[in-house]
Amino acid sequence: MRAIGGLWRWRGNPLRRTTDLVEAWVALAALVLILVAAPAVGVLTGSLAQGSLQRSVRDQQRTRHLVQVTVVKKLGPTLWDPGPQGSSTRRAGSRVLADWTAPDGTPQRATALSDLKSPRPGDHFTIWTDGHGRIVGRPLDSATATAHAVLAGVGTATVIAGIVEGARRLIVWRMLRRRYARWDQAWDKAGPDWGRTGTGS
C-alpha cells in the first residue's frame, strides 16, 4: 500500500499543492481504518458468529441423537455419501434398509447409509437422528464452530481493508485525473506560444 508513502506530503515544501495535502490526509485515514477499524469489525463479526454458531452447537447436541440401527437388507452398491444437510463430513458406505427405534419410542424403517464394509441382515451400526427418528447429520462440534467464526472474522477484516484501500485508490485516481485535466488546460493556453521569442514566456 502506498498510504505510508503519501505521508511525506505534510512536510513543508514550497512546491506542495493542496491536492498533495489532501492525498496525504486520505492516506492517513485509510491507514487508520485498515489498522484499527478493519480488525475491530473483524473481531465483532467473529464474536457474533461465534455466539450464533455455539448456540447452534448446543441446539444440535440437544436435539440430535446417536441411535443404533439393525440392517434388514442391503440395497445397493457402495456409495459416496454427500451427507445430510448440516453435515460437515462425507463418507463412503452402503445403502441398506434398516430398523431402529426413535428417541421418542416410535419404530422406524428407512434407507440409511451404513459404514459397514459388507453389511448383512442383523448387523448393527449407528446413525444420527432427530427426536422423531428422522436421519440427520452429525451435530456440529464446538471446535469446528470456533474455526468457522475465526474465518468469518478474518474474512470480514480482509474485505473491509480491501474496500478501504480500493476507496483510497479511487479517490487518488480521481484527483490525478483532475490534476492532469488542469495541466492540459494550462498547456493548451500556453502551448501555441511556448518558446517563441517575444511572447513573454
C-alpha positions as CSV (number, residue, x, y, z in Angstrom):
1,M,0.0,0.0,0.0
2,R,1.2,3.5,-0.8
3,A,-0.6,5.1,2.1
4,I,2.6,5.5,4.1
5,G,4.5,6.9,1.1
6,G,1.9,9.6,0.8
7,L,2.6,11.0,4.3
8,W,5.7,12.8,3.1
9,R,3.4,15.4,1.6
10,W,2.9,17.0,5.0
11,R,6.5,18.3,5.0
12,G,6.9,22.0,4.5
13,N,7.6,22.3,0.8
14,P,7.0,25.3,-1.5
15,L,6.1,23.0,-4.3
16,R,3.4,21.2,-2.3
17,R,0.0,21.6,-3.8
18,T,-3.3,21.4,-1.9
19,T,-4.1,18.1,-3.6
20,D,-0.8,16.7,-2.2
21,L,-2.0,17.6,1.3
22,V,-5.5,16.1,0.6
23,E,-3.8,12.9,-0.7
24,A,-1.7,12.7,2.5
25,W,-4.8,13.0,4.7
26,V,-6.6,10.4,2.6
27,A,-3.6,8.1,3.0
28,L,-3.6,8.6,6.8
29,A,-7.3,8.0,7.1
30,A,-7.0,4.8,5.0
31,L,-4.1,3.6,7.2
32,V,-6.0,4.2,10.4
33,L,-9.1,2.4,9.1
34,I,-7.1,-0.6,7.9
35,L,-5.1,-0.9,11.2
36,V,-7.9,-0.1,13.6
37,A,-11.4,-0.3,12.1
38,A,-11.0,-3.4,9.9
39,P,-9.7,-5.5,12.8
40,A,-12.3,-4.2,15.1
41,V,-15.1,-5.0,12.7
42,G,-13.5,-8.5,12.1
43,V,-13.4,-9.1,15.9
44,L,-17.0,-8.0,16.2
45,T,-18.1,-10.2,13.3
46,G,-16.2,-13.2,14.7
47,S,-17.7,-12.7,18.1
48,L,-21.2,-12.6,16.7
49,A,-20.6,-15.6,14.5
50,Q,-19.1,-17.5,17.5
51,G,-22.2,-16.8,19.6
52,S,-24.5,-17.9,16.9
53,L,-22.6,-21.0,16.0
54,Q,-22.1,-22.1,19.6
55,R,-25.9,-21.8,20.1
56,S,-26.3,-24.0,17.0
57,V,-23.8,-26.5,18.5
58,R,-25.8,-26.6,21.8
59,D,-29.2,-26.9,19.9
60,Q,-27.9,-29.7,17.6
61,Q,-26.3,-31.6,20.5
62,R,-29.5,-31.4,22.4
63,T,-31.8,-32.4,19.5
64,R,-29.7,-34.9,17.7
65,H,-29.3,-38.4,19.0
66,L,-26.9,-41.3,18.2
67,V,-29.1,-44.4,17.6
68,Q,-28.2,-48.0,16.9
69,V,-29.9,-49.5,13.8
70,T,-30.2,-53.0,12.6
71,V,-29.7,-53.9,8.9
72,V,-32.7,-55.5,7.3
73,K,-31.1,-55.9,3.9
74,K,-28.5,-54.4,1.6
75,L,-30.0,-52.2,-1.1
76,G,-27.2,-51.3,-3.4
77,P,-23.5,-50.8,-4.2
78,T,-21.2,-48.7,-2.1
79,L,-21.9,-45.0,-2.5
80,W,-20.1,-41.7,-1.7
81,D,-22.4,-40.0,0.8
82,P,-22.7,-36.2,0.4
83,G,-24.1,-36.2,4.0
84,P,-27.5,-34.9,5.1
85,Q,-27.9,-31.1,5.2
86,G,-25.9,-29.6,8.0
87,S,-23.4,-32.4,8.0
88,S,-19.7,-31.3,7.7
89,T,-18.4,-34.8,6.7
90,R,-18.6,-37.0,3.7
91,R,-18.1,-40.8,4.0
92,A,-18.2,-43.9,1.9
93,G,-20.8,-46.5,2.7
94,S,-23.5,-49.0,1.5
95,R,-27.2,-48.3,1.2
96,V,-29.2,-50.5,3.4
97,L,-32.8,-50.9,4.6
98,A,-32.6,-50.6,8.4
99,D,-34.8,-50.6,11.5
100,W,-34.4,-48.6,14.6
101,T,-36.3,-47.1,17.5
102,A,-36.6,-43.3,17.6
103,P,-35.7,-41.4,20.8
104,D,-39.5,-40.8,21.2
105,G,-40.1,-44.5,21.2
106,T,-41.6,-44.9,17.7
107,P,-40.3,-47.7,15.4
108,Q,-38.6,-46.6,12.2
109,R,-37.7,-48.4,9.0
110,A,-35.9,-46.5,6.2
111,T,-33.0,-46.4,3.9
112,A,-29.7,-45.5,5.6
113,L,-26.1,-45.4,4.7
114,S,-24.0,-47.9,6.6
115,D,-20.3,-47.6,7.3
116,L,-20.0,-51.4,7.4
117,K,-17.8,-52.8,4.7
118,S,-20.2,-55.6,3.8
119,P,-23.5,-55.2,5.7
120,R,-25.6,-58.3,6.3
121,P,-29.1,-58.7,7.8
122,G,-28.8,-58.4,11.6
123,D,-25.7,-56.3,11.6
124,H,-25.7,-53.1,13.7
125,F,-24.3,-49.6,13.2
126,T,-25.1,-46.2,14.4
127,I,-26.7,-43.1,12.8
128,W,-27.7,-39.6,14.0
129,T,-31.4,-38.9,14.2
130,D,-33.7,-36.1,15.4
131,G,-36.2,-36.6,18.2
132,H,-38.7,-38.2,15.8
133,G,-36.2,-40.7,14.4
134,R,-35.5,-38.9,11.1
135,I,-31.9,-39.2,9.9
136,V,-29.9,-36.1,10.3
137,G,-26.2,-35.1,10.0
138,R,-23.7,-35.3,12.8
139,P,-24.1,-32.4,15.2
140,L,-21.6,-29.5,14.7
141,D,-18.8,-29.7,17.3
142,S,-17.6,-26.7,19.3
143,A,-14.1,-26.6,17.7
144,T,-15.5,-26.6,14.1
145,A,-17.9,-23.8,15.1
146,T,-15.0,-21.8,16.5
147,A,-12.9,-22.3,13.4
148,H,-15.8,-21.0,11.2
149,A,-16.2,-18.0,13.5
150,V,-12.5,-17.2,13.2
151,L,-12.6,-17.5,9.4
152,A,-15.7,-15.2,9.4
153,G,-13.8,-12.6,11.4
154,V,-10.6,-12.7,9.4
155,G,-12.6,-12.7,6.1
156,T,-14.6,-9.6,7.2
157,A,-11.5,-7.7,8.3
158,T,-9.8,-8.6,5.0
159,V,-12.8,-7.4,2.9
160,I,-13.0,-4.1,4.9
161,A,-9.3,-3.5,4.4
162,G,-9.7,-4.2,0.7
163,I,-12.7,-1.8,0.4
164,V,-10.8,1.0,2.3
165,E,-7.7,0.6,0.1
166,G,-9.9,0.5,-3.1
167,A,-11.7,3.7,-2.0
168,R,-8.3,5.4,-1.3
169,R,-7.0,4.4,-4.8
170,L,-10.2,5.6,-6.4
171,I,-10.0,9.0,-4.6
172,V,-6.3,9.4,-5.6
173,W,-7.1,8.3,-9.2
174,R,-9.9,10.9,-9.5
175,M,-7.6,13.6,-8.0
176,L,-4.9,12.7,-10.6
177,R,-7.4,12.9,-13.4
178,R,-8.5,16.3,-12.3
179,R,-4.8,17.4,-12.0
180,Y,-4.0,16.2,-15.4
181,A,-7.1,17.9,-16.9
182,R,-5.9,21.2,-15.3
183,W,-2.4,20.7,-16.7
184,D,-3.9,20.0,-20.2
185,Q,-5.9,23.2,-20.0
186,A,-2.9,25.2,-18.9
187,W,-0.8,23.7,-21.7
188,D,-3.5,24.5,-24.2
189,K,-3.3,28.1,-23.2
190,A,0.5,28.3,-23.1
191,G,1.2,25.7,-25.8
192,P,0.8,27.7,-29.1
193,D,3.2,30.5,-27.9
194,W,5.5,28.4,-25.8
195,G,9.2,29.1,-26.6
196,R,8.6,31.8,-29.2
197,T,10.6,35.0,-29.0
198,G,8.8,38.0,-27.7
199,T,5.8,36.1,-26.4
200,G,6.7,36.7,-22.8
201,S,7.1,33.0,-22.0
